[in-house]
Amino acid sequence: MLRALALSLLAVCSFAHAEEGKWTPLFNGKDLTGWTPKFKGLKLGENFHNTFRVQDGAITVSYEKYDQWGGQFGHLFYKEKFSNYKLRIEYRFLGEQVKGGPGWAFRNSGVMIHSESPETMGVDQDFPTSLEVQFLGGKGDGKERGSGNLCTPGTNVVIDGKLVTEHTVPAKPQVTIDGDAWVTMEVEVRGNKIIKHFVNGQQVHQYEQPQLDERDKHAQELLAKGTPKMVSEGYLCLQAETHPVQFRKVEIQKLAE
C-alpha cells in the first residue's frame, strides 16, 4: 500500500515537472471556443457584425460588414484568469482601417492583461480596466511608431520606483514594424511584481506594482465592490480597434509563483 502511494506521488510530481515550461495554446486554430466577445453598447457575447472570426487558421478582426465606424470598440476575452505566466502572440495588421476610425487607431490593437472580468464591464464601457500591451504598426513614413507600448485604462504602474499615471507609457527602444509582416509579442507577468514586454525577442518595457487608479470612475466602482487596489491577476483579451488584424498564435506558459 505504501509502495503504491509512493509511486502515485512520484507520478504526480513527475507529471508536474514535465509540464513546467510547456507552452499551451489558448486558440485551437479552428473556432473561438473558450473566447467571448464584448463590444461597447452591446451585451456580453454579442459578436457585432461577426467582427471576431477565424479565417485562414487565425483569429481575425474584420470590418467588411461595416459601412462606417460607430464607436463599437471590441474585446475578445479568454475564459480563464491568470497571474504568473508568459504569453506569446503572433499578430499582423492587414487591409484598410474602417471608414471613420480615429487616426490614433490606424494599425493599432493589443492584448489586455490583468483585466477585470467582462461581466463587470458596463454596457457602454470603451475598454476594460486592465493593462494594455499595445500592438502598433508603422505608417511607412520613416517615423517611429513602436509596438509594445503600455496603456493603462483605469490603472497605474510603478517604473523605477515612481508611480506612473500617464495613460500611455512608450516602449524603449521603439521597434517600428511597417507592412503586413507577422510580429511576435511576448509578455512575462509575475503577478503584482515585474511585467516585461518583448517585440520579436527584444525587451522594450518593464514595470511593476500594477494597481487600480483611484481617480478613475469605474476603478472607484470596482474598489467599492471589494476589488483589491493592487492587481496581481486577471483575464486577458484581444482588441478590435478599427483596423483589421490577425492573431495566428496565442499561447501561454504558466510560471510558478
Backbone as a ProteinNet text record, in pm:
[ID]
protein_1_A
[PRIMARY]
MLRALALSLLAVCSFAHAEEGKWTPLFNGKDLTGWTPKFKGLKLGENFHNTFRVQDGAITVSYEKYDQWGGQFGHLFYKEKFSNYKLRIEYRFLGEQVKGGPGWAFRNSGVMIHSESPETMGVDQDFPTSLEVQFLGGKGDGKERGSGNLCTPGTNVVIDGKLVTEHTVPAKPQVTIDGDAWVTMEVEVRGNKIIKHFVNGQQVHQYEQPQLDERDKHAQELLAKGTPKMVSEGYLCLQAETHPVQFRKVEIQKLAE
[TERTIARY]
82.8	0	86.2	187.7	276	355.7	397.6	472.6	386.7	259.7	167.7	146.6	132	112	234.4	352.8	476.6	490.2	457.7	464.8	364.9	247.2	144.9	192.1	250.7	300.6	414.7	500.8	610.7	559.6	454.7	396.8	340.6	272.3	216.5	327.4	434.5	546.1	615.1	633	697.8	614.3	481.5	392.7	400.5	398.4	405.5	536.1	646.5	777.3	781.7	721.8	722	641.1	536.7	451.2	510.8	607.6	665.2	734.8	702	763.8	697.8	589.5	522.7	435.4	445.7	357.8	224.9	117.1	-16.6	-97.5	-149.6	-229.1	-363.1	-401.9	-533.1	-631.8	-581.3	-662.5	-640.2	-750.2	-738.4	-717.2	-712.6	-687.4	-807.7	-923.8	-1043.6	-1162.8	-1184.5	-1300.7	-1269.6	-1369	-1348	-1388.3	-1376.2	-1404.3	-1316.1	-1379.5	-1305.8	-1296	-1344.6	-1334.7	-1474.2	-1492	-1622.2	-1603.8	-1680	-1666.4	-1747.9	-1695.7	-1769	-1746.1	-1854.6	-1848.6	-1918	-1863.6	-1926.9	-2069.7	-2163.3	-2302.3	-2382	-2315.8	-2383.9	-2362.8	-2449.8	-2438.1	-2320.5	-2269.6	-2160.6	-2202.2	-2115.4	-2140.3	-2190	-2233.6	-2280.8	-2161.1	-2140.2	-2027.3	-2072.4	-2063.4	-2115.7	-2058.7	-2148.9	-2110.9	-2010.5	-2010.5	-1916.1	-1771.6	-1742.2	-1610.4	-1499.9	-1518.2	-1421.1	-1460.4	-1369.6	-1395.5	-1262.8	-1270.1	-1149.2	-1138.6	-1028.5	-1000.7	-856.1	-835.2	-700.2	-625.1	-698	-635.2	-593	-647.7	-610.7	-735.7	-729.9	-834.7	-823.6	-932.3	-929.6	-1029.2	-983.3	-1070.5	-1102.1	-1228.4	-1269.2	-1377.2	-1365.5	-1465	-1537.6	-1540.5	-1600	-1750.9	-1815.7	-1960.9	-1997.1	-1898.9	-1922.5	-1932.4	-2031.7	-2037.9	-1958.6	-1961.5	-1899.7	-1869	-1759.6	-1726.4	-1825.3	-1880.5	-1978.8	-1940.6	-1810.9	-1765.6	-1771.6	-1788.8	-1802.7	-1666.6	-1593.3	-1469.1	-1500.8	-1418.1	-1446.4	-1328.7	-1360.6	-1259	-1303.6	-1211	-1238.9	-1169	-1248.2	-1196.2	-1173.7	-1058.1	-1037	-1104.5	-1144.4	-1231.3	-1164.6	-1030.5	-961.6	-887.3	-867.8	-779.5	-639.1	-538.8	-400.2	-327.4	-218.8	-141.7	7.4	68.2	211	227.6	278.5	282.5	365.9	394.4	444.8	337.5	316	216.9	288.8	255.5	317.3	206.8	210.8	109.7	180	139	185.3	71.1	97.4	-8.1	43	-50.5	-15.8	-135.2	-107.2	-210.8	-222.4	-341.1	-361.3	-481.1	-489.2	-604	-609.5	-729.1	-750.3	-833.4	-807.8	-885.4	-1029.6	-1124.9	-1264.9	-1291.2	-1381	-1413.4	-1463.2	-1405.5	-1446.7	-1369.5	-1278.5	-1198.2	-1103.5	-1077.2	-988.3	-845.5	-776.5	-640.8	-545.1	-561.8	-469.9	-485.6	-600.6	-627.5	-578	-513.2	-455.5	-349.9	-363.9	-272.4	-244.8	-353.7	-347.2	-436.7	-380.5	-456.1	-380.3	-403.9	-330	-392.3	-325.8	-380.1	-385.9	-502.3	-520.5	-486.8	-401	-366.2	-411.5	-417.4	-465.6	-597.6	-683.9	-809.6	-918.1	-1010	-1132.8	-1209.7	-1305.7	-1386.2	-1480.2	-1518.9	-1612.4	-1747.9	-1783.7	-1912.8	-1919.9	-1805.3	-1805.6	-1798.8	-1783.2	-1779.6	-1919.2	-1925.2	-2051.1	-2086.3	-2212.7	-2255.9	-2188.2	-2174.9	-2117.8	-1971.6	-1903.3	-1762.1	-1673.8	-1580.8	-1491.9	-1392.3	-1320.8	-1212.3	-1221.4	-1184.8	-1184.2	-1072.1	-1093.2	-986.3	-878.6	-758.4	-656.9	-524.8	-429.1	-303.1	-302.1	-283.8	-280.8	-137.9	-103.3	21.3	-14.2	29	-19.7	55.6	-21.4	35.3	19.4	129.1	123.9	200.8	150.5	221.5	267.7	382	433.1	348.2	363.7	288.3	368.2	489.5	571.3	627.2	630.8	679.3	815.2	880.1	1011.6	1010.9	892.1	882.4	863.7	913.9	899.2	753.1	708.9	576.2	587	654.3	694.9	583.9	592.7	499.1	547.2	454.7	490.3	476.5	411	385.7	289.5	280.2	184.9	76.6	-50.1	-161.8	-232.4	-289.5	-338.4	-481.8	-581	-720.2	-761.5	-778.1	-821	-714.1	-587.8	-478.6	-357.8	-264.9	-134.2	-30.1	97.5	206.8	321.6	422.1	542.5	660	739.2	859.5	974.4	1081.7	1199.8	1162.7	1070.7	1033.4	935.5	888.6	798.8	662.8	555.2	420.5	398.7	360.7	338.3	188.5	134.8	-9.4	-49.4	47.6	13.2	-60.8	-149.5	-227.3	-141.6	-50.1	36.1	181.1	249.6	390.7	470.1	547.8	615.9	715.8	727.8	829.2	966.1	1069.4	1206.8	1292.7	1355.4	1352.9	1222.2	1200.3	1084.9	1116.5	1044.8	1063.6	949	976	873.3	871.8	753.4	739.8	636.6	682.4	593.2	541.8	437.2	387.3	304.1	284	194.4	268.7	393.7	472.9	415.7	431.6	392.6	491.8	440	519.9	495.1	599.7	585.2	593.7	486.6	482.6	481.5	573.2	576	564.4	494.7	476.9	509.5	595.7	626.1	559.1	471.7	390.3	418.8	462.8	490.2	396.3	268	169	168.8	190.1	195.3	338.9	430.7	571.8	612.4	709	764.8	681.2	658.8	595.5	686.5	712.7	802.1	734.5	764.9	716.8	836.3	816.5	920.1	860.1	927.7	885.7	990.3	947.6	1039.8	1165.3	1145.3	1254.9	1331	1303.2	1373.5	1289.8	1345.5	1270.5	1254.7	1129.8	1101.9	1032.2	995.4	925	944.3	942.3	942	878.6	787	720.8	673.8	620	579.6	462.2	411.4	304.6	183.3	128.4	5.8	-104.3	-181.9	-283.2	-396.6	-513.6	-627.2	-601.3	-647.5	-630.9	-750.1	-727.2	-835.4	-899.8	-841.6	-901.2	-1007.7	-1004.4	-1091.6	-1226.3	-1335.6	-1469.5	-1499.9	-1470	-1501.4	-1411.3	-1285.6	-1196.2	-1248.7	-1304.7	-1365	-1479.7	-1559	-1669.9	-1618.2	-1511.1	-1453.8	-1399.1	-1332.9	-1279.8	-1392.1	-1502.5	-1616.4	-1679.9	-1662.2	-1716.8	-1619.9	-1506.2	-1411.5	-1294.9	-1280.6	-1166.5	-1038.8	-934.5	-809.3	-749.2	-691.8	-629	-510.8	-427.1	-310.4	-354.8	-322.2	-370.3	-263.4	-296.8	-199.1	-245.5	-366.3	-418	-530.3	-575.4	-687.1	-701.3	-799.6	-827	-739.5	-736.6	-671.2	-769.5	-755.2	-845.6	-773.5	-816.5	-763.9	-854.4	-795.1	-870.3	-916.6	-1028.5	-1075.9	-1090.3	-996.7	-991	-994.9	-1065.1	-1096.8	-1001.9	-889.2	-803.1	-799.9	-817.9	-812	-678.5	-686.1	-566.7	-593.1	-486.9	-498.2	-404.1	-449.1	-368.7	-362.7	-249	-244.3	-193.1	-135	-87.8	-113.5	-179.8	-199.8	-171.3	-59.6	-22.5	36.6	25.1	63.9	151	240.4	326.5	311.1	247.1	227	359.6	379.5	500.8	468.6	565.1	547.8	543.4	464	454.6	586.3
-120.7	0	125.8	125.9	240.5	256.3	143.6	148.8	206.3	163.4	213.2	363.3	409.3	551.3	630.4	576	644.5	656.1	548.1	551.9	651.3	659	753	896.1	927	1062.2	1095.5	998.4	1019.5	1050.9	980.3	1003.7	1144.6	1190	1325.4	1429.3	1411.6	1505.9	1507.4	1387.2	1379	1447.4	1430.3	1493.9	1645.1	1695.2	1840.3	1895.5	1821.6	1867.8	1869.4	1764.3	1756.9	1870.9	1916.5	2022	2161.2	2172.8	2303.8	2358.2	2481.3	2543.9	2511	2435.3	2397	2510.7	2538.7	2637.2	2569.9	2629.8	2575.5	2671.2	2625.7	2714.7	2749.7	2876.1	2921.1	2930.1	2920.3	2924.8	2795.3	2727.4	2594.6	2597.3	2716.2	2726.4	2700.7	2669.6	2635.3	2726	2758.4	2840.3	2917.9	2988.3	3075.6	3008.6	2878.2	2806.6	2861.5	2894.3	2948.5	3099.2	3164.7	3310.1	3372.3	3490.2	3558.1	3705.6	3757.3	3898.3	3991	4111.2	4218.2	4346.7	4401.2	4525.1	4638.3	4756.9	4873.3	4886.7	4905.7	4925	4798.1	4682.2	4554.4	4464.1	4366.1	4270.3	4177.1	4122.4	4026	3907.9	3870.2	3754.9	3789.1	3914.4	3954.3	3991.7	3917	3939	4033.3	4161.5	4264.9	4248.8	4236.7	4222.9	4109.7	4011.3	3899.5	3951.3	4055.3	4118.4	4020.1	3945.1	3842.2	3712	3657.4	3533.1	3459.6	3336	3260.7	3248.7	3299.6	3290.5	3247.2	3155.2	3108.3	3063.4	3001.4	2949.1	3053.7	3175.4	3283.6	3352.8	3397.3	3485.4	3616.6	3655.7	3770.8	3876.3	4001.1	4116	4173.9	4160.7	4201.8	4308.2	4408	4516.2	4518.7	4405.1	4402.4	4425.9	4403.5	4424.9	4562.9	4647.7	4782.7	4881.5	4967.9	5079.6	5197.9	5211.7	5326.2	5287	5337.5	5313.6	5386.8	5315.4	5376.3	5374.5	5355	5358.6	5225.5	5115.6	4984.4	4919.6	4972.6	4907.9	4767.7	4671.7	4533.9	4465.7	4368.7	4289	4143.7	4054.5	3911.8	3849.6	3808.1	3760.9	3610.3	3570.8	3429.1	3393.2	3267.4	3224.8	3218.1	3211.3	3192.9	3317.5	3327.8	3429.1	3371.2	3460.6	3419.1	3518.6	3471.8	3557.4	3557.2	3438.7	3425.7	3343.9	3406.6	3338.5	3414.4	3344.8	3408.6	3393	3497.8	3497.6	3527	3450.3	3471.9	3481.2	3588.6	3612.5	3651.4	3590.8	3633.4	3706.4	3828.9	3911.5	3981	4027	4113.4	4200.6	4322.2	4410.5	4387.8	4411.4	4396.2	4479.4	4507	4579.5	4725.1	4782.8	4924.1	4943.3	5050.6	5085.8	5115.5	5077.7	5101.3	5251.8	5288.4	5429.4	5494.2	5609	5681.7	5647.8	5550.6	5513.3	5625.8	5646.5	5754.9	5734.4	5846.3	5839.4	5761.2	5773.7	5703.6	5552.2	5505.6	5361.9	5295.9	5372.9	5314.6	5210.8	5089.4	4979.2	4975.7	4971.4	4973.6	4862.3	4778.7	4675.1	4643.8	4527.8	4492.9	4377.5	4338.9	4240.1	4305.1	4293.3	4344.3	4232.4	4262.1	4164.3	4215.5	4127.7	4164.8	4241.4	4197.6	4268.4	4227.7	4320.7	4286.4	4184.5	4118.6	4022.6	4097.6	4036.1	4104	4127.8	4045.3	4061.6	4190.4	4242.2	4364.6	4490.9	4476.7	4594.1	4652.8	4785.1	4849.9	4829.2	4834.6	4812.6	4910.6	5035.1	5138.3	5168.7	5077.1	5097.3	5072.4	5166.2	5153.1	5039	5038.1	4943.7	4885.9	4760.2	4704.1	4765.3	4774.9	4816.1	4708.1	4746.9	4646.6	4714.4	4634.9	4682.8	4641.9	4736.8	4704.2	4696.3	4580.1	4564.7	4602.7	4720.4	4778.6	4723.9	4686.8	4645.1	4761.4	4811.1	4919.6	4882.1	4928.6	4912.4	5047	5049.5	5173.2	5220.8	5348.5	5408.2	5411.2	5358.3	5356.2	5490.8	5583.2	5718.6	5746.7	5643.1	5661.9	5711.9	5736.4	5786.2	5671.1	5690.4	5589	5572.7	5447.5	5414.8	5273.9	5269	5140	5060.1	4928.5	4837	4805.1	4754.3	4713.5	4821.3	4933.6	5036.7	4983.4	5055.8	5022.3	5129	5086.3	5177	5130.7	5224.7	5192.4	5239.6	5176.3	5214	5176.9	5279.3	5256.7	5204.2	5208.8	5153.8	5247.9	5220	5284.4	5176.1	5210.3	5118.1	5196.6	5122.2	5182.2	5148.4	5250.1	5232.1	5302.5	5230.7	5286	5350.6	5285.7	5334.6	5450.4	5493.2	5607.7	5565.4	5613.5	5586.3	5663.1	5590.1	5649.9	5654.7	5773.6	5790.5	5827.8	5837.8	5867.2	5748.1	5776.5	5668.4	5582.7	5644.6	5570.2	5589.5	5478.4	5481.8	5416.9	5495.8	5442.4	5332.9	5239.9	5136	5196.6	5136.2	5178	5053.1	5033.3	5118.6	5105.1	5196.6	5189.6	5098.5	4987.5	4892.6	4911.8	4980.4	5012.5	4905.9	4852.8	4746.3	4787.9	4813.8	4851.7	4727.7	4748.3	4640.2	4538.2	4422.5	4319.4	4199.5	4220.3	4108.4	4059.6	3930.2	3874.3	3920.3	3957	4006.7	3917	3886.4	3807.4	3899.6	3903.6	3979.5	3880.5	3898.7	3816.2	3905.5	3855.3	3928	3832.2	3874.7	3797.4	3865.8	3795	3852.4	3778.3	3852.3	3795.7	3858.5	3825.1	3873.6	4024.5	4073.9	4217.8	4269.5	4182.9	4222.2	4269.6	4205.7	4253.5	4207.4	4299.4	4267.5	4322	4238.4	4277.3	4254.1	4341.7	4326.2	4298.3	4208.9	4177.2	4181.5	4250.8	4254.9	4181.7	4073.4	3990.6	3956.2	3923.6	3879.5	3990.2	4114.9	4227.7	4289.8	4301.9	4363.2	4512.3	4560.4	4702.1	4770.1	4692.5	4753.3	4669.5	4739.6	4671.8	4764.8	4709.5	4787.5	4693.2	4749.4	4666.4	4730.5	4659	4704	4762.6	4690.4	4739.4	4755	4861.9	4894.4	4974.4	4965.9	5043.3	5191.9	5272.7	5417.9	5476.7	5525.8	5578.4	5703.7	5762.3	5879	5838.4	5711.6	5663.2	5619.7	5663.5	5637.1	5487.9	5414	5270.4	5197	5238.7	5177.7	5202.9	5320.2	5350.6	5254.2	5223.1	5128.9	4989.5	4947.7	4816.8	4812	4918.7	4925.9	4920.1	4990	4992.1	4853.8	4768.5	4632.8	4532.6	4583.5	4496.2	4447.2	4495.2	4456.9	4514.1	4433	4485.4	4594	4694.7	4801.9	4749.6	4666.5	4611.8	4493.6	4498.5	4398.6	4292	4169.3	4061	3949.8	3959.5	3858.6	3920.9	3847.2	3895.6	3818.4	3860.5	3798.1	3862	3800.1	3861.9	3866.3	3968.5	3982.4	4052.3	4018.5	4076.4	4189.4	4290.5	4411.2	4416.8	4488	4529.7	4681.4	4753.3	4899.9	4971.3	4915.4	4974.1	4933.5	4868.8	4824.8	4672.5	4612.5	4466.6	4412.1	4303.7	4243.5	4094.2	4016.4	3871.7	3827.9	3725.4	3663.2	3513.9	3466.6	3326.1	3234.1	3291.4	3211	3287.4	3222.9	3278.3	3163.6	3170	3058.8	3110.2	3027.7	3069	2961.7	3008.5	2921	2963.6	2882	2917.3	2907.2	3001.4	3007.5	2984.6	2931.6	2916.1	3053	3065.4	3193	3224.7
0	0	0	88.9	96.2	-32.9	-88	-213.9	-326.2	-329.7	-432.8	-417.9	-291.7	-266.7	-308.2	-276	-312.5	-463.6	-534.4	-680.5	-737.8	-674.4	-720.3	-704.3	-587.6	-562.7	-657.3	-683.3	-775.4	-914.7	-954.8	-1087.4	-1096.8	-990.1	-989.5	-999.2	-918	-918.6	-1054.8	-1112.8	-1243.6	-1350.1	-1344.1	-1441.3	-1429.1	-1303.4	-1281.8	-1334.7	-1312.5	-1359.1	-1512.6	-1573.5	-1719	-1780.2	-1711	-1763.7	-1744.5	-1653.4	-1625.2	-1749.9	-1785.3	-1901.1	-2034.2	-2030.9	-2155.3	-2207.6	-2336.5	-2399.6	-2434	-2388.7	-2409.7	-2497.2	-2610.3	-2696	-2631.6	-2641.6	-2596	-2712.2	-2832.7	-2954.9	-3030.3	-3065.3	-3126.6	-3277.4	-3336.9	-3480.3	-3568.3	-3506.4	-3584	-3557.1	-3426	-3391.2	-3263.7	-3211.3	-3095.5	-2963.6	-2958.6	-2834.3	-2721.7	-2608.4	-2495.1	-2493.1	-2598.3	-2610.6	-2621	-2559.3	-2559.4	-2594.3	-2691.9	-2728.7	-2638.9	-2620.8	-2552.5	-2629.9	-2686.3	-2762.8	-2687.9	-2701.6	-2641.1	-2693.1	-2600.5	-2637.8	-2653.9	-2638.4	-2657.9	-2537.2	-2524.2	-2415	-2439.3	-2331.7	-2338.3	-2425.8	-2517.3	-2602.7	-2741.8	-2764.9	-2897.4	-2984.4	-3091.3	-3181.9	-3294	-3269.2	-3359.6	-3500.7	-3599.5	-3740.9	-3764.1	-3675	-3687.3	-3699.7	-3619.9	-3624.7	-3590.9	-3483	-3445.8	-3514.5	-3590.4	-3662.2	-3682.6	-3729.1	-3761.2	-3912.1	-3967.4	-4110.6	-4130.4	-4221	-4252.6	-4127.9	-4035	-3915.5	-3814.3	-3825.8	-3734.4	-3681.5	-3554.7	-3503.8	-3580.6	-3644.5	-3734.8	-3689.9	-3688.8	-3665.1	-3801.9	-3844.5	-3978.7	-3972.2	-4061.4	-4067.5	-4201.9	-4270.6	-4403.6	-4402.2	-4288.2	-4279.9	-4224.2	-4201.6	-4150.5	-4266.5	-4263.5	-4356.9	-4302.3	-4171.3	-4104.2	-3960.6	-3906.2	-3766.8	-3677.2	-3579.8	-3491.7	-3345.3	-3317	-3179	-3107.4	-3181.1	-3117.4	-3090.9	-2992.9	-2953.8	-2903.3	-2943.9	-2907.2	-2840.1	-2753.7	-2685.5	-2683.4	-2709.8	-2711.2	-2590.5	-2491.3	-2362.8	-2361.9	-2305.1	-2279.2	-2147.8	-2132.9	-2023.4	-1886.1	-1880	-1751.9	-1707.5	-1575.5	-1519.1	-1507.4	-1515.3	-1499.6	-1410.2	-1347.6	-1257.9	-1291.4	-1293.1	-1322.2	-1449.3	-1553.8	-1682.5	-1784.7	-1893.9	-2014.7	-2121.9	-2196.9	-2304.8	-2435.5	-2538.2	-2669.7	-2775.2	-2850.7	-2953.9	-3083.8	-3193.6	-3325.5	-3393.4	-3438.3	-3497.4	-3623.1	-3703.2	-3816.4	-3850.3	-3895.9	-3948.2	-4098.1	-4150.9	-4293.5	-4336.4	-4464.5	-4517.9	-4474.9	-4491.1	-4463.3	-4336.8	-4267	-4149.4	-4189.5	-4103.8	-4134.1	-4146	-4236.2	-4259.6	-4130.8	-4098.4	-3979.4	-3854	-3862.1	-3745.3	-3707.1	-3578	-3534.7	-3584	-3606.8	-3659.6	-3570.9	-3438.5	-3347.6	-3354.8	-3408.9	-3412.5	-3541	-3629.8	-3750.4	-3711.1	-3761.6	-3728.8	-3579.1	-3504.3	-3358.1	-3303.3	-3218.1	-3149.4	-3020.7	-2962.6	-2842.3	-2768.2	-2662	-2569.6	-2432.3	-2367.3	-2232.6	-2135.2	-2037.5	-1935.7	-1798.8	-1700.3	-1566.1	-1576.2	-1666.7	-1692.5	-1593	-1569	-1497.7	-1581	-1522	-1596.8	-1690.7	-1801.2	-1892	-1826.9	-1727.5	-1659.4	-1577.9	-1535	-1453.9	-1538.8	-1669	-1756	-1773.8	-1784.1	-1815.9	-1962.3	-1995	-2133.4	-2228.4	-2185.9	-2272.2	-2241.9	-2176.5	-2141.2	-2263.5	-2289.6	-2405.3	-2389.7	-2275.4	-2253.4	-2112.9	-2094.2	-1958.8	-1876	-1746.7	-1656.4	-1660.7	-1702.3	-1735.1	-1765.3	-1809.2	-1865.5	-2012.4	-2101.1	-2243.5	-2294.8	-2348	-2422.7	-2565.5	-2606.5	-2732.1	-2852.9	-2956	-3083.7	-3181	-3235.1	-3332.1	-3457.5	-3572.4	-3698.1	-3749.3	-3814.7	-3872.1	-3988.9	-4020.7	-4131.8	-4261.5	-4258.2	-4379.4	-4417.2	-4320.4	-4348.8	-4286.2	-4233.8	-4175.3	-4032.2	-3976.4	-3839.9	-3742	-3619.8	-3517.1	-3477.4	-3471.1	-3420	-3362.9	-3250.6	-3196.6	-3132.8	-3145.4	-3081.9	-2941	-2857.8	-2723.4	-2618.1	-2652.2	-2551.9	-2445.7	-2334.5	-2229.2	-2224.6	-2222.8	-2198.9	-2071.6	-1997.5	-1862.7	-1840.6	-1903	-1875.9	-1733.3	-1649.2	-1511.3	-1418.9	-1461.9	-1382.2	-1380.8	-1292	-1286.2	-1263.6	-1286.5	-1258.9	-1194.9	-1150.8	-1094.7	-1185.8	-1220.6	-1301.3	-1232.3	-1209.2	-1141.7	-1008.7	-936.2	-804.6	-802.7	-919.9	-929.3	-983.2	-918.9	-969	-1098.8	-1203	-1335.2	-1361	-1385.6	-1402.4	-1545.3	-1635.5	-1775.7	-1836.7	-1930.5	-1992.4	-2084.5	-2158.2	-2250	-2208.8	-2188.7	-2149.6	-2263.4	-2338.5	-2456.8	-2425	-2518.4	-2509.7	-2540.7	-2482.7	-2510.6	-2523.6	-2640.5	-2758	-2835.7	-2928.9	-3015.8	-3134.1	-3143.7	-3253.3	-3351.5	-3462.8	-3562	-3671.7	-3699.4	-3798.5	-3902.4	-4024.1	-4133.7	-4205.7	-4285	-4368.5	-4293.4	-4358.5	-4306.8	-4249.8	-4207.9	-4154.3	-4021.8	-3996.2	-3867.4	-3760.7	-3645.8	-3533.9	-3413.4	-3338.5	-3216.4	-3095.4	-3017.9	-2892.7	-2777.4	-2683.5	-2563.6	-2440.8	-2341.1	-2216.1	-2101.6	-2012.7	-1892.6	-1774.3	-1706.8	-1599.8	-1469.7	-1369.6	-1236.8	-1135.1	-1145.8	-1050.7	-1038.8	-917.2	-891.6	-892.5	-935.2	-935.6	-1074.5	-1132.1	-1258	-1377.9	-1472.8	-1600.8	-1710.8	-1811.9	-1920.6	-2055.2	-2152.8	-2290.1	-2381.1	-2479.2	-2576.5	-2717	-2810.1	-2950.6	-3032.8	-3097.6	-3175.7	-3095.7	-2968	-2883	-2812.9	-2842.9	-2782.1	-2671.1	-2552	-2441.8	-2466.5	-2451.3	-2476.4	-2358.4	-2254.1	-2140.3	-2015.1	-1900.3	-1771.1	-1668.1	-1588.8	-1484.4	-1375.6	-1268.9	-1154.7	-1081.9	-982.9	-894	-968.8	-1066.4	-1131.1	-1027.3	-1041.3	-940.9	-1002	-938.8	-985.5	-961.6	-1056.3	-1049.3	-974.6	-855.9	-772.5	-830	-932.8	-999.6	-1101.6	-1143.1	-1249.2	-1192	-1254.9	-1202.8	-1194.3	-1301.4	-1298.9	-1199.8	-1191.1	-1092.5	-951.3	-928.2	-798.3	-768	-871	-853.3	-818.6	-884.7	-855.7	-713	-671.2	-535	-432.3	-461.8	-369.8	-355	-456.1	-451.6	-389.1	-342.9	-273.7	-356.5	-481.3	-562.5	-501.5	-482.4	-426.7	-516.1	-453.6	-530.6	-610.6	-547.7	-616.3	-702.6	-828.8	-925.1	-945.7	-912.7	-925.1	-1018.6	-1071.8	-1163.7	-1245.9	-1345.6	-1424.7	-1554	-1631.6	-1760.2	-1867.7	-1983.5	-2098	-2213.9	-2296.2	-2410.9	-2525.8	-2646.4	-2770	-2814.7	-2878.1	-2912.1	-3057.5	-3075.4	-3207.3	-3200.5	-3266.1	-3254	-3388.8	-3484.7	-3616	-3728.5	-3700.2	-3810.1	-3814.1	-3932.4	-3943.3	-3892.7	-3816.8	-3759.2	-3741.8	-3748.5	-3727.3	-3615.4	-3541.8	-3437.2	-3469.9	-3518.4	-3561	-3450.4	-3346.3	-3234	-3105.3	-3010.1	-2876	-2780.8	-2708.6	-2621.4	-2491.3	-2390.6	-2255.2	-2190.9	-2106.2	-2028.3	-1882.5	-1802.7	-1662.8	-1587.9	-1495.8	-1416.1	-1268.9	-1195.4	-1053	-987.7	-880	-812.2	-741.5
[MASK]
+++++++++++++++++++++++++++++++++++++++++++++++++++++++++++++++++++++++++++++++++++++++++++++++++++++++++++++++++++++++++++++++++++++++++++++++++++++++++++++++++++++++++++++++++++++++++++++++++++++++++++++++++++++++++++++++++++++++++++++++++++++++++++++++++

